[in-house]
């Protein structure tokens, strides 16, 4: 049957419109700039960076490749733990690869949001795989997806239409 | 015109389905349990509560009524600031009423999410207004809405349908 003007056949509930629309959005469309520091940086300087950039997590690199993540929670735990914050490198307290949960530009934003919920984390580094000179694989950090990213998208979807 | 079976007239884009659906959801449908401490509690005990309950903000009350909010960020700032954490009450470092942004059970979750984004905060106390014996108004804390609440809802909408 030829659809009439002004009508369209849906065969769908309004909910399936929502999930379809959401599933089309990619991490690449929504990622924000990552905040990255070297693993030799002191914990104290890491905390200063956290406040200056106003982020909840910092990505840690060595020779430009992702080696870990430090969250506001990690910093707070160690700030009251008696460590010398100015002399201890951030590498000591970070969550280290391969235990870092990551996302990629071509992943759907829904899958990224599910990782945030499932792993109870605030932030995901967006990475691209690169091959090092010795043939091993490593990650370059190209962005950041957080619960703020998702909340902002939710607000846009709710106000659209 | 009479709609045909299997077709329905929408006059809407699929985006307006999304915003309509989102706008129907109330704070009351989604709020989680609040974590509340008295303003005389020490900062140190506040930090311990934050970790035990695994939340990013704590609501502060006096005689059962909301007087302030302390976030993980407030704790971190003061943890490295040289205060005596065990002897300083949390009331000293909290964001104090009337500067606390709140939501109510009958507000839409979309409006609550917009407050999180606009005020750059992680968490909103859900409050009910009560009248004190002297006739003044105060807030009782009945719940909590966070960016995690919104991210979880986003994941449900994306997987529904």
Interface residues (C-beta under 8 A of the other chain):
Chain A: X3 X4 X6 X7 X8 X9 X10 X11 X12 X13 X14 X15 X16 X17 X18 X19 X20 X21 X22 X23 X44 X47 X50 X51 X54 X56 X72 X73 X75 X76 X77 X79 X80 X85 X110 X113 X114 X116 X117 X120 X122 X147 X148 X150 X151 X152 X153 X154 X155 X157 X158 X159 X160 X161
Chain B: X1 X3 X4 X6 X7 X8 X9 X10 X11 X12 X13 X14 X15 X16 X17 X18 X19 X20 X21 X22 X23 X44 X47 X50 X51 X54 X56 X72 X73 X75 X76 X77 X79 X80 X85 X110 X113 X114 X116 X117 X120 X122 X147 X148 X150 X151 X152 X153 X154 X155 X157 X158 X159 X160 X161
